[in-house]
Amino acid sequence: MAQTGQLNKQKIVEPDSSVSVTSTSYAAAKYMSVELPSNITLSLIRVRGTLSSTTKVSIQVSRDAAGDDILIPDTEATLATGVTTNTVGVALYEVEANIYTQGEIYIHAKVDAGTYTWTKTEVYWRE
């Protein structure tokens, strides 16, 4: 089935301070939030940060900061590192989730091992 709409909308979140993710479990305080419009299809989530002994980052998306009103369940990705800098890691998640009401979403993260200092999130959607 062909996709409709264009992947031409995005929001980039670069918080004033990074989020240090060191746990193999989700924690309510380890998130970035993004304000989204209504009636969209959330397509891609890209996270970027520095890593130490981390190979995978999992995310879970919710409507609340506590992480209890789940929109997108646990999704794992292997970090891709830079060609010249292997301490910078990026993960991309294809989510395809319909969001009907306007509001803030909260992206929580956990790691498989080590430390991931999450510095940036990009969210892409179709209308």
ABEGO torsion letter per residue (X at the ends): XBBBEBBABBBBBBBABBBBBABABBBAABBBBBBBBBGBBBABBBBBBBBBGBABBBBBBBABAAGABBABBBBBBBBBBBAABAABBBBBBBAGBBBABBEBBBBBBBBABEBBBBABBBBBBBX
